[in-house]
C-alpha cells in the first residue's frame, strides 16, 4: 500500500550525509584516483585524439566542448551509481536503513540525506574534472567555478530516479535496465559529445525534456567563458526533476520498507 503523504524536510537529513561522508573517507584514495584518472583519460583520448580532426565546435576548441559536457555527464553517472548500487546495498543487504529507522530518523530524512550525498559526490567529481581541464588549459576564466553549483544540482536531479530504481530493484542486475535505457542514451544524445542541433528535429524535441540537456546547457558556456542563456528554464527543469523524483522515491521506499 502506498503512503502518499508529502515528505517533511528536516535538518536530520544532514546526519545521514555526515554518516556517508565518514564511510567514504575510508575509501578516499581509490575515490580520488578514479575522479581524476577517468576524466583525464577521456579528455586526452577523445579531446586530443578527435580534436585534431574536429578542431572547433560551437565556437570553441573541441577539447573545451568535450570537457564542459563531461563535467555534466559525470555528475549524472556518479549520482546514478551512488543512488542505485550504494543505496540498494544500504537498504537491502546491509540493512542499514533498518538501523537508522530505529533512531528518530524517518524515511524522508534518510532519502534526503542520500540525495544530498549523491549531489556531494557529483560535486567531488565535477571539481576533479574541472581541475584536470584547467591543467590542460581548456577552462576560460574564473566563471567556470559557477559550474560547480550546477553540478551539485545535477547530482540531486539524477539521485532521485536512481533511488527510485533502488526501491524497485530485487537485485543489482536490475540496474542494467536503467543504464542501458536512460543513462547511456542521455550521454550520447544530450550534447555531451556534439551539439544537439545536429540531431533530427524530432529527436531534438525529445532531448529538450531530458535533464542532462539542461545541465550541459548551463555548464558548457560557464566553462568556455561564454554568455549563459535561459538560465531560469534550465534551473527550473533540473529542480523539477529533483523534487518530483524525491517525492516518488520516498513513496516507493515507504512501501518497500512498510514504514
Residue, then its C-alpha position, 0 to 999 in steps of 0.5 A: x500500500x502506498x503512503x502518499x503523504x508529502x515528505x517533511x524536510x528536516x535538518x536530520x537529513x544532514x546526519x545521514x550525509x555526515x554518516x556517508x561522508x565518514x564511510x567514504x573517507x575510508x575509501x578516499x584514495x581509490x575515490x580520488x584516483x578514479x575522479x581524476x584518472x577517468x576524466x583525464x583519460x577521456x579528455x586526452x583520448x577523445x579531446x586530443x585524439x578527435x580534436x585534431x580532426x574536429x578542431x572547433x565546435x560551437x565556437x570553441x576548441x573541441x577539447x573545451x566542448x568535450x570537457x564542459x559536457x563531461x563535467x555534466x555527464x559525470x555528475x549524472x553517472x556518479x549520482x546514478x551509481x551512488x543512488x542505485x548500487x550504494x543505496x540498494x546495498x544500504x537498504x537491502x543487504x546491509x540493512x542499514x536503513x533498518x538501523x537508522x529507522x530505529x533512531x528518530x530518523x524517518x524515511x524522508x530524512x534518510x532519502x534526503x540525506x542520500x540525495x544530498x550525498x549523491x549531489x556531494x559526490x557529483x560535486x567531488x567529481x565535477x571539481x576533479x574534472x574541472x581541475x584536470x581541464x584547467x591543467x590542460x588549459x581548456x577552462x576560460x576564466x574564473x566563471x567556470x567555478x559557477x559550474x560547480x553549483x550546477x553540478x551539485x544540482x545535477x547530482x540531486x536531479x539524477x539521485x532521485x530516479x536512481x533511488x527510485x530504481x533502488x526501491x524497485x530493484x530485487x537485485x543489482x542486475x536490475x540496474x542494467x535496465x536503467x543504464x542501458x535505457x536512460x543513462x547511456x542514451x542521455x550521454x550520447x544524445x544530450x550534447x555531451x559529445x556534439x551539439x544537439x542541433x545536429x540531431x533530427x528535429x524530432x529527436x531534438x524535441x525529445x532531448x529538450x525534456x531530458x535533464x542532462x540537456x539542461x545541465x550541459x546547457x548551463x555548464x558548457x558556456x560557464x566553462x568556455x567563458x561564454x554568455x549563459x542563456x535561459x538560465x531560469x528554464x534550465x534551473x527550473x527543469x533540473x529542480x523539477x526533476x529533483x523534487x518530483x523524483x524525491x517525492x516518488x522515491x520516498x513513496x516507493x521506499x515507504x512501501x518497500x520498507x512498510x514504514 
